[in-house]
Amino acid sequence: MKTLLQPGDKAPDFEAVAVGGRYGEGRTMGLSECLGRAVVLYFYPKDDTPGCTAQACGLRDGWARIQETGAEILGVSVDSAASHARFIAKHGLPFALVSDAAREIVMAYGVWVEKSMYGKKYMGTERTTFVIDAEGMIRAVRRKIQPAAHLSAVLEDLS
């Protein structure tokens, strides 16, 4: 069994296409280019589903308070960059979403897991948030976070 990332571990670097926020219509970026500021790296199952929308809109609504901390937010799902662009436009999200269609980031962070719905087992992204400090070290991990509690947990972890 793979060891889960914990506070104090170095955050795995990655390269992927990010859309929105300072990445505009999309460009390849890496976590390493975020060194020097805190990063809220949150993993979510799917664009424009009820829980994922509530989670993203909560962050949008708390955007001013998050900006006061100087942190960058990066949402990650296995959806395409085009899907992310539609999700951002539909809900006015001010931060970037990262496309992990190859599932490399979800695997590196240990959030691609077996799930179950109505007795059917399948693989999917576990809703998990990592707060990474300016030096690239994981400072907090929130696994299976509830969408309604996400913003307050992020603000607590950034304080």
N, C-alpha and C positions, 0 to 999 in steps of 0.2 A: 504494500500500500504506500502511496506517495505521501511524504510528509507535507502537511499543510503549512503554508506561509504564516508566520507569526510576527507580532511586533518585535523589532530588533533585527529582522532579516533584511537583506538588501532586496529592494524591489527589482524583479526581472525587467530588463530593458526590452523594448520591442520596436518594430517599425511597422506602421500600418497607415492607411488612409484615414485622415480625420476630416470631418465636414463641420462647418459652423464655427462660431466663435472666431478666434483669430486665424482659423484655417480657411475661412470663407467657403468657396464652393468645393473645396477639397484639395488636399495635398498629402503626400507621404510625410509622416513625422515620426519621431521617436521619443520615448519617455525621457531619454537622456537630455533632450533639448529643453526640458522643463526644470533641470537642475537650477537651484538658486531660489526656488519658491516651492511652497507646499502644493501637493496635487491630491485631489480627491478623485481616485480612480474607482468608478462604480460600474459593476457588471450587472446587466439586467437581461431578462430572457428575450424580449421581442418588442420592436417598435410598435407603437400605437395600440397596445393591449391595455386593458383597464388599469392593472397594477403598475405597469411600466409608465403609463401616461401620468398617473397620480404621482409617482416618484419623480419623474422629470419635471412636472409642473410645480411640485413642491420646491425643488431646487430653483426653478425659474422665479417663483414667488419670493424666495429668500435670497435672491441674487445680490441685492445691495448689501446684505449682512455678510454674505460670503466674500464679496469683493473687498470689504473692509479688512478681512484677514490676509488678503494678498494671494490667496490660493487659486489655483486653476482647477476647473472641473473637467474631467474627461469621462464620458459615459461610453461603455463598451458593450456591444452585442455582436452576434454573428450575422446580423442583417447587412445588406449591401450599403454602399455609400449613397446610392440613389434612394433607398428606403430611409436612411438617416436624414437626407435632405428634405424629403417630404414630411417626416416627423417633426423636424425643426421648424419648417415653414408653417405647418398646421397649428403648432402649439407655441410659437414665438420663443423658442428656447435660445437663450443668449450664450450658451456654452457649446463646446464641441462634442461630437459623437464619433467614436472610432469604429470602423468596420473591421471585424475579425472573421471574415467569411472563411478563412482557412483554419480557423479555430486554434491558432498558435498561441494567442494571448490567454484565452480561457484555459488552455492546457497548462501554460506556464504558471498561471496563478492558482491552479487547482480548483477551478470553479465549473469545469465541464463534468457534470456528475449524472448518475442515474437518478431519474425522477419517476414518479408514479402518479397517474391520474386515472380515476375510475378503474383501478386495477390493472391498467396498462403501463408497462415500464418502457421508458425511453430515455435517451440522453439529451441533456439540455443545460443551460446556464443557470447556476445557482445565484440568486440575488445576493451579492456580496459587495461590500465597500472597503477599500483600502485607503487609508490616509497616509501619504508618503511625505516625508519631510524634505527640506531643501537640499539635503545631501543624498537623497535617494534611498533612505531607510524607511521601512514600514513602521509607522508609529501607532496605528490602530487598525483593527480588522473587525468588521461587522458582518457576520454571516447570517443569511436568511433574514435580513432586516425587513421589517414591514414598511411598505411605501409611506404610510402616514407618519411613521416615526423617523424617517430618513433625514429630513432637514435638521431636526433638533439633534440627532446623533452626530451628524456632520459638524454642526456648529460647536457642539461639545468637544469633539475630537480636535477641532482646529484651535480651540481656546487654550 
